């Protein structure tokens, strides 16, 4: 379940920093009862960027397979072995 806190809790930065690292997921900040900001630790941010990049690459690979833009691995290896005498 996401952690949601009011904006007034941003005043105690040490407590906020501890909370961000303990929760290990984004914390939603509200202002006047409405979503305003999201904060997270740099570790969580880096992990999310990594996963986003991974999913994007997997999507590109799946599209390449679906469009026939890939070659059979064994045929490629056979061609390389023949070309370079391996």
C-alpha positions in Angstrom: 0.0 0.0 0.0 1.5 3.4 -1.0 2.6 5.8 1.8 0.8 9.1 1.6 1.7 12.1 3.8 0.7 15.8 3.9 3.1 18.4 2.7 3.6 19.8 6.2 5.6 16.7 7.1 8.3 17.8 4.7 9.7 20.2 7.3 11.4 17.5 9.3 13.9 16.4 6.6 15.8 13.9 8.8 12.5 12.1 9.6 11.5 12.3 5.9 14.8 10.8 4.8 14.5 7.9 7.2 10.9 7.3 6.1 11.9 7.3 2.4 14.6 4.7 3.0 12.5 2.5 5.3 9.5 2.4 3.0 11.7 1.6 -0.1 9.0 2.8 -2.5 7.7 6.2 -3.6 6.0 8.4 -1.0 3.0 10.5 -2.2 2.8 14.0 -0.9 -0.5 15.7 -0.7 -1.3 19.4 -0.6 -4.8 20.5 0.6 -5.9 16.8 0.3 -4.8 16.4 -3.3 -1.8 14.7 -4.9 1.0 17.2 -5.3 4.4 15.4 -5.4 6.1 12.0 -5.2 9.5 11.5 -3.5 11.7 8.4 -3.3 15.2 7.3 -2.3 17.8 7.4 -5.0 18.0 3.5 -4.8 14.3 3.2 -5.5 14.7 5.7 -8.4 17.6 3.9 -9.9 15.9 0.5 -9.7 12.8 2.0 -11.4 14.9 3.5 -14.2 16.7 0.2 -14.7 13.4 -1.7 -14.9 11.8 0.8 -17.2 14.8 0.5 -19.5 14.7 -3.3 -19.3 11.0 -3.4 -20.2 11.6 -1.0 -23.1 14.3 -3.2 -24.5 12.2 -6.3 -24.0 9.3 -4.6 -25.9 11.7 -3.7 -28.7 13.0 -7.3 -28.9 9.4 -8.7 -28.9 8.5 -6.4 -31.8 11.6 -7.4 -33.7 10.7 -11.1 -33.4 7.1 -10.4 -34.3 8.2 -8.4 -37.4 10.7 -11.1 -38.5 13.7 -8.8 -37.9 15.8 -11.5 -36.2 17.8 -14.4 -37.4 18.2 -17.9 -36.1 21.1 -18.1 -33.7 22.4 -21.4 -34.9 22.5 -20.2 -38.5 24.3 -17.0 -37.5 26.9 -19.0 -35.5 27.4 -21.4 -38.4 28.0 -18.5 -40.8 30.5 -16.9 -38.4 32.3 -20.2 -37.9 32.5 -20.7 -41.7 33.6 -17.2 -42.4 36.3 -17.1 -39.7 37.3 -20.8 -39.8 36.3 -21.5 -36.2 
